[in-house]
């Protein structure tokens, strides 16, 4: 349990200085969402498969590259908590990419 709490604390300490950028990004995404929602002909369901593929691709990229970006490697992940943290981080990054890209892909799908 201590390792899980330590991992959450590390995430918090990493994200705390970037909170301003995260807030600006969230507001920009919300503005994009409202703009696409109001535009006629946005194809939300048509863009969903592309969005899911993009999210899965982003999750795989983060899963493979995150250890190298932190001066580590996949061979150094010896404890299940390390694998769980890497996997959940990759899934979270993939979900963020998918949610961020969905309005834009729905807007682009209206022209196709």
C-alpha positions in Angstrom: 0.0 0.0 0.0 2.9 2.3 0.7 4.2 2.0 -2.9 0.8 3.0 -4.3 0.6 6.0 -2.0 4.1 6.9 -2.9 3.3 6.7 -6.7 0.2 8.9 -6.2 2.3 11.4 -4.2 4.9 11.5 -7.0 2.2 12.2 -9.6 0.9 15.0 -7.5 4.3 16.6 -7.0 5.0 16.4 -10.8 1.6 17.9 -11.8 1.5 20.6 -9.2 3.9 23.0 -11.0 2.1 22.3 -14.3 -1.4 23.0 -13.0 -1.6 26.4 -14.8 -0.8 24.8 -18.1 -3.2 22.0 -17.4 -6.0 24.5 -16.6 -5.3 26.4 -19.8 -5.3 23.2 -21.8 -8.6 22.1 -20.2 -10.2 25.5 -21.0 -9.0 25.3 -24.6 -10.4 21.8 -24.9 -13.7 23.0 -23.5 -13.8 25.8 -26.0 -13.1 23.4 -28.9 -15.8 21.1 -27.6 -18.4 23.8 -27.5 -17.3 25.1 -30.9 -17.6 21.7 -32.5 -20.9 20.9 -30.7 -22.5 24.0 -32.2 -21.1 23.5 -35.7 -23.6 21.8 -38.0 -22.8 18.3 -39.2 -20.2 17.2 -36.7 -19.9 13.4 -37.0 -19.3 12.2 -33.4 -20.0 8.5 -34.0 -18.2 8.5 -37.3 -15.0 9.9 -35.6 -15.1 7.4 -32.7 -13.2 4.5 -34.3 -10.4 6.9 -35.4 -10.3 8.4 -32.0 -10.0 5.0 -30.3 -7.2 4.0 -32.6 -5.4 7.2 -31.9 -5.8 6.7 -28.1 -4.5 3.1 -28.3 -1.5 4.2 -30.3 -0.7 6.9 -27.8 -1.0 4.5 -24.9 1.4 2.0 -26.6 3.9 4.8 -27.4 3.8 6.0 -23.8 4.1 2.5 -22.4 7.2 1.9 -24.5 8.9 5.3 -24.3 8.1 6.4 -20.8 10.8 4.4 -19.1 13.4 5.7 -21.5 12.3 9.3 -20.9 12.9 8.8 -17.2 16.4 7.4 -17.7 15.2 3.8 -17.0 14.2 0.8 -19.0 11.6 -1.9 -19.1 14.1 -4.4 -17.7 14.2 -2.4 -14.5 10.5 -2.9 -13.8 10.8 -5.8 -11.4 7.8 -5.2 -9.0 4.1 -5.5 -9.9 3.5 -1.9 -8.7 6.0 -0.6 -11.3 4.2 -2.4 -14.1 0.8 -1.3 -12.7 2.0 2.3 -12.5 3.5 2.2 -16.1 0.3 0.6 -17.5 -2.1 3.0 -15.8 0.0 6.0 -16.8 0.0 4.8 -20.4 -3.8 4.2 -20.3 -4.3 7.6 -18.8 -2.2 9.3 -21.5 -4.1 7.4 -24.2 -7.4 8.4 -22.7 -6.3 12.1 -22.6 -5.2 12.0 -26.2 -8.4 10.3 -27.3 -10.6 12.7 -25.4 -8.6 15.7 -26.6 -8.7 14.6 -30.3 -12.4 13.5 -30.5 -13.9 16.9 -31.0 -11.4 17.8 -33.7 -11.8 14.4 -35.5 -15.6 14.8 -35.3 -15.3 18.2 -36.9 -13.0 16.9 -39.6 -15.3 14.0 -40.3 -18.2 16.3 -41.3 -16.4 17.2 -44.5 -15.6 13.7 -45.6 
